[in-house]
Amino acid sequence: MRTKVKKLTSVFLAVVMMLGILTIAPLTVNAATYGDFEYTLEDDYTCTITGYNGSAANVTIPSTIYGNKVCKIGEGAFYNCGSLEKIVIPDSVNEICWSHMYGCFQNCSNLKEIYIGSGFEKSLFDMYTLRGCNSLEKIVFSEDNNYYCSIDGVPFDKSKTSICRYPAGKKDKEYTIPNTVSELSMADEFFYNENLKTIVIPKSVKSIGEYTFGTADSFPITIKGYKG
């Protein structure tokens, strides 16, 4: 009888231990892989993309990994992915560590298009964002995004009062700024586009940041409409 009890107790303890391991295992996953992507599972059971090991020209980031929502693209996730030409970021992603994505999203010479879903809400652009992406022609936000929008591949804040970034590879020689825009800042960085020769500024623009259009020794751009 005692032998049976001991066996039952051993089985019970083994089951409890297995359940415990299954319960905590997701919290200890590091540098897991999903296809060509590397990811981590956070404490709240959302996924962060931490790396990309593929060589595809067109990449769509998954919205879920094994049933867990992908909510963040981490630092250095696309380091040196020189083959990338187009990237699609799903609605689930609400945070992108742009300033640390060296080699892609920054200094990514082949990147032409970025499509960003409705979930993104955090500050996206600063003066270093996408620097070196000289082939970039389009930055397109989902129409359902509550914070950003796009007009002909140029990203704006949702109210269209400021331009977030003029794509460095956009091929237009002349660009007319919408009359909803009230200010221009250095973050717009028009001077990285070598195709752009003329910018028409509406009366709605009341201020222009220093170096928005470069310096005297940068690409020459003719300004029309702005009286200062």
C-alpha positions in Angstrom: 0.0 0.0 0.0 2.8 2.4 0.9 4.5 1.6 -2.3 1.4 2.6 -4.3 1.1 5.8 -2.3 4.8 6.7 -3.0 4.3 6.0 -6.8 1.1 8.2 -6.9 2.9 10.9 -5.0 5.9 10.7 -7.4 3.5 11.0 -10.4 1.6 13.8 -8.9 4.9 15.8 -8.2 6.1 15.1 -11.7 2.9 16.5 -13.1 3.1 19.6 -10.9 6.7 20.2 -11.9 5.8 19.8 -15.6 2.9 22.3 -15.3 5.2 24.7 -13.5 7.8 24.5 -16.3 5.1 25.0 -19.0 3.8 28.0 -17.1 7.0 29.8 -16.8 8.8 28.7 -20.0 7.4 31.6 -22.2 8.9 34.1 -19.8 12.4 32.7 -20.2 12.6 32.6 -24.0 15.5 34.7 -25.4 16.7 35.1 -29.0 14.0 32.7 -30.3 13.5 32.5 -34.1 10.5 32.6 -36.3 11.4 32.1 -39.9 14.0 34.7 -40.7 13.2 36.8 -37.6 14.6 36.8 -34.2 12.4 37.8 -31.3 11.9 37.8 -27.6 8.7 37.2 -25.6 8.1 39.9 -23.1 6.6 39.6 -19.6 3.2 40.7 -21.0 3.3 37.9 -23.7 3.9 40.4 -26.5 6.8 39.9 -29.0 9.7 42.2 -29.8 11.5 41.7 -33.1 15.2 41.8 -32.3 16.8 40.6 -35.6 16.4 39.7 -39.2 18.6 37.1 -40.9 17.0 36.9 -44.3 18.0 38.4 -47.6 14.6 39.2 -49.2 14.0 42.5 -50.9 10.4 42.8 -49.6 9.8 42.0 -46.0 6.5 41.9 -44.0 6.9 41.8 -40.3 4.5 39.2 -38.7 1.6 40.6 -36.6 1.7 37.5 -34.3 4.2 34.8 -33.5 2.7 31.6 -32.2 -0.4 33.5 -31.1 1.5 36.3 -29.4 1.1 39.8 -30.7 4.2 41.6 -32.2 4.2 45.0 -30.7 7.7 46.3 -31.0 10.8 46.4 -33.3 13.8 46.5 -31.1 17.2 48.2 -31.3 19.4 47.0 -34.1 16.7 44.6 -35.4 17.6 45.2 -39.1 21.3 45.9 -38.8 23.1 45.8 -42.2 20.2 44.3 -44.1 21.4 45.9 -47.4 19.1 43.8 -49.6 15.9 45.3 -48.1 13.9 47.5 -50.5 10.4 47.4 -49.0 9.2 46.8 -45.4 5.6 46.4 -44.2 5.0 47.0 -40.5 1.7 45.6 -39.2 -1.0 47.3 -37.2 0.1 45.5 -34.1 3.4 47.4 -33.8 3.2 50.5 -31.6 6.9 51.1 -31.0 9.9 51.2 -33.2 13.4 51.9 -31.9 14.4 53.9 -35.1 17.4 55.8 -33.8 19.3 52.5 -33.1 18.5 50.6 -36.3 21.9 51.2 -37.8 22.2 49.8 -41.3 18.4 49.8 -41.9 16.1 52.5 -41.5 19.3 54.3 -41.2 22.1 54.0 -43.8 20.0 51.5 -45.8 20.9 52.5 -49.4 18.4 50.1 -51.1 15.3 50.8 -49.0 12.6 52.3 -51.3 9.3 51.9 -49.4 8.0 51.8 -45.8 4.4 50.9 -44.9 3.4 51.4 -41.3 0.2 50.2 -39.8 -2.5 51.8 -37.6 -1.0 50.8 -34.2 2.1 53.0 -34.3 1.7 56.0 -32.0 5.1 56.9 -30.5 7.4 59.7 -31.7 8.9 58.4 -34.9 11.1 61.0 -36.6 14.2 62.9 -35.4 17.1 64.4 -37.4 18.8 61.0 -37.6 15.9 58.9 -38.6 16.3 57.3 -42.0 19.5 59.2 -42.6 21.4 57.5 -45.4 18.3 55.9 -46.9 18.9 57.8 -50.2 16.7 55.5 -52.3 13.6 55.9 -50.1 10.7 57.2 -52.2 7.7 56.5 -50.0 6.8 56.5 -46.3 3.2 55.4 -46.1 1.0 55.3 -43.0 -2.3 53.4 -42.7 -5.3 55.6 -43.1 -6.5 54.2 -39.7 -3.4 55.5 -37.9 -4.5 58.2 -35.3 -1.2 60.0 -35.2 0.3 60.1 -38.7 -0.8 60.2 -42.3 0.8 60.3 -45.7 0.2 62.4 -48.8 1.9 61.0 -52.0 4.4 59.1 -49.9 5.3 62.1 -47.7 4.5 61.5 -44.0 2.7 64.2 -41.9 1.3 64.4 -38.4 -2.4 63.6 -38.4 -3.4 67.3 -38.5 -1.1 67.8 -41.5 0.4 70.9 -39.8 4.0 69.6 -40.0 5.9 67.3 -42.4 7.7 64.5 -40.6 10.3 63.6 -43.3 10.6 64.3 -47.0 11.9 61.0 -48.5 15.4 61.3 -49.8 14.8 59.3 -52.9 11.5 60.8 -54.0 12.0 61.7 -57.7 9.9 64.9 -58.0 11.9 68.0 -59.0 9.4 70.4 -57.5 7.3 70.0 -54.3 4.4 72.1 -53.2 3.9 72.0 -49.4 0.2 71.7 -48.5 -1.5 74.8 -47.1 -2.3 73.0 -43.9 1.4 73.1 -42.8 2.3 75.9 -40.4 5.9 75.3 -39.7 9.0 73.5 -41.1 11.8 72.1 -39.0 15.2 70.6 -39.5 13.8 67.2 -39.1 12.1 67.6 -42.5 15.6 67.6 -44.0 14.6 68.3 -47.6 18.3 68.8 -48.5 19.0 65.1 -48.5 17.0 64.7 -51.7 19.2 65.4 -54.7 16.3 65.4 -57.2 14.4 68.2 -55.5 15.2 71.6 -57.1 12.2 73.8 -56.1 9.9 74.0 -53.0 6.8 76.0 -53.1 5.9 77.2 -49.6 2.3 78.4 -48.8 1.3 81.4 -46.7 0.2 79.1 -44.0 3.9 78.5 -43.0 4.9 80.9 -40.3 8.3 79.6 -39.3 11.2 77.6 -40.8 13.8 75.9 -38.8 17.5 76.5 -39.4 19.1 74.1 -41.9 15.7 72.8 -43.0 16.9 73.3 -46.6 20.6 72.7 -46.0 23.4 75.1 -46.1 25.1 77.1 -48.9 27.3 74.2 -49.8 24.6 71.5 -49.8 22.2 70.7 -52.6 20.8 73.9 -54.2 17.0 74.3 -53.7 15.0 77.2 -55.0 12.4 78.5 -52.5 9.1 80.0 -53.8 6.4 81.8 -51.9 7.9 82.2 -48.5 8.5 85.9 -47.5 10.0 85.2 -44.0 
